[in-house]
């Protein structure tokens, strides 16, 4: 018994050495500190940093900085930068690249311009020390980015330019670091500049030209290996970080560039993105924040007045410089006060790059112990200030943007939209389900309803059980992307009537159907399944033909008939296509007439859509295949069609899906039938009258005539 207690005491000796116990303690901190501090309205990030201070070597000494802690904290830092690159709205970033450049210039030059005189004249340091310390003020780490991501404002323009500016300023500072160290050692030669330039060029070529091509090939060849996708992405992140270090810059630059390189291949609503964010936000990023706290030594404040003066001076200059840069950015670009505070909050935290600059400077005797200790205090204070400011600003922006989102939601159709995904063959659901996940209204409380219609015969009950068992597999896929799914299995005499009946029962807004693979002679005469659904349902219908993953597309090419803007479902399908373009970070190309282009411009202005849209005049519907000149294999082809009797209906529209199938076999294709009338459109006195049987009879006779004529021609 005594031996047992002695063994137990040894296990709990401080600092803890048992890796299982260390990991357990850190997990409990990650679990409990945000929950406890939430009651006090304190951001969870601050709780993790403070927990690191308490348990760290300069606090209670429960944990020591070792290789395991360093490894996990490095992973966490790289994860923050990678997710920032991955979540960056590329279209928004491209549209505002000059704003990012200008903000990067402001947030670099202003802290440097304020910091150098203070360090040189007020604190009395020489040129090398003053310039390197001042460059440290220009750096910032996106410690508060998880707050922005969690509150759903990562697509805001202020976030886009701040993230872009972060990379520009941190890269500039880390190059300055290499130059200052080289200068202090007398190694600043022509060979140094040539080597740095060539290595950065090789790094950029590998990341932006080779890695995306390998990733496309990997995702296409191993489409069903979902776990392998995550491992592949993680491998790319760390390989990029290593390449960046080899090129002479910090690993965080490599992680961010990896996020940019894979941005278009990982949609924000995909299951893979969900896995990346879930593991990062649950484990690696909190580990990094705890490790930041572990380097803080509160005792330095008590070591004398010099340490206090230097620490206070460095902290005030760092905060003031970043706030001034954010203010100037707001004035130049006419941003709101909340956007200014968001920019300041995101760019105000000093951690990783700051620490890298100071530690390298200290190791090379450019920086003394007082600046090192003062920087540690600066890191703690700026992280706390940045977290509070970012959370407050992000919440204000969420409230302000609700008005814009409500406009888009009105245009989109319904706030609680309901999508029905009927499946004739459960093996073909995966790509269609991915498409539905990407276009689904994120704030809708309704699930995606997956429907299977079973023939009403003697085997009906047995077939229902078989179908339900097969469909259960897709519940797992839905849960991986945190998408609500409802499985519906029903019995009906034919599939079309079952789909139409269920769409009315659940009040679906959109029906997503698979492309008909073959058309029998009898279907040509009396109408196939799609024709029956179109005739019996006025919902917006998407007919999909997906052979390759959606992430491999580079453009969405949409052909729109004249007067399509007057259909009731115009804003519904158009908002869905813009949402898909934003998820895939690809541009849209519209082929339509001048009036439709004007309607699109009005819609863009009203809803403030950031998707990249270009428009081309197209009126020659008799020679539809003229568009083939501009079609590429990696284009998603979208045809907006219409039901008979609709405003935009033309008889030629009936033949175009067949032409698409024949002449573009390698392209993914989508045919859209917009809703023709509003939900409330109904003329009660004519409810019992329908011309449908007469129309169908005439159409059948016409088709029979055509078929008989074609037989005699042969």
Buried (B, 14 or more C-beta within 10 A) or exposed (E): EEEEEEEEEEEEEEBBEEEEEBBEBBBEBBEEBBEEBEEEEBBBBBBBBBBBBBBBBBBEEBBBBEEEBEEBBBBBBBBBBBBBBBBBBBBBBEBBEEBBBBBBBBBBBBBBBBBBEBBBEEBEBEEBBBBBBBBBBBBBBBBBBBBBBBBBBBBBBBBBBBBBBBBBBBBBBBBBBBBBBBBBEEEBEEEBEEEBEEBBEEBEEBBEEEBBEEBBEBBEEEEEEBEEBBEBBBEBBBBBBEBBBEBBBBBBBBBBBBBBBBBBBBBBBBBBBBBBBEBBBEBBBBBBBBBBBBBBBEEBBEBEEEBBBBBBBBBEBBBBBBBBBBBBBBEEBEBBEBBBBBBBBBBBBBBBBBBBBBBBBBEBEBBBEBBBBBBBBBBBBBBBBBBBBBBBBBBBBBEBBEEEBEEBBBBBBBEEBBBBBBBBEBEBBBBBBBBBBBBBBEEBEBBBBBBBBBBEEEEEEEBBEBBBEBBEEBBEBBEBBEBEBBBBBBBBEEBBBBBBBBBEEBBBBBBBBBBBEEEEEEBBBEBBBBBBBBBBBBBBBBBBBBEBBBBBBEBBBBBBBBBBBEBBBBBBBBBBBBBBBBBBBBBBBBBBBEEBBEBBEEBBEBBEBBBBBEBEEBEEBEEBBEBEEEBEEBBBBBBBBBBBEBBBBBEEBEEBBEBBBEEBEEBBBBBBBBBBEEEEEEEEEEEEEEEEEEEBEEBBEEBEEEEEEEEEEE
